């Protein structure tokens, strides 16, 4: 992912190059080969570059793809995606995206590393979700009553 590489190197790019990279990312993001790690990395890269001017279409396409592949997200991907959204100033993400990431975080809670927990909790607080707020809406649709207990 070129965006990730540019951000990792700390390279500065001008607005035209950034727009071109985002346009290419929009085309790539909607494809089946766009993995949860790729989604999180693209948003992370944009947040690290801190350039502003992030295409809302790119965020929408990445969000839609994240919802579609949420069951494949690893804890690091969840934490990085939410951190990136908040860092980009997106503190009111699409409800479906937020719910999908929260559900995935609950399902993989035991696999989070300490820094990922810090990033996740901090991001959720900045979005306005604190202390399990709205957790009753996060149980998977297929969960029976015994599986959903303890989420209140």
CORLIN-V10681 format. One record per helix or strand of 2 or more residues. SS is the DSSP state (h for helix, s for strand). FROM is the first residue (numbers start at 1). TO is the last residue. Records with the same first field share a line. If there is no record, write none. Layout:
BEGIN
SS: FROM-TO / FROM-TO
END
This chain:
BEGIN
h: 2-9 / 15-29 / 36-49 / 56-68 / 70-72 / 75-87 / 95-107 / 109-111 / 114-127 / 135-137 / 145-148
END
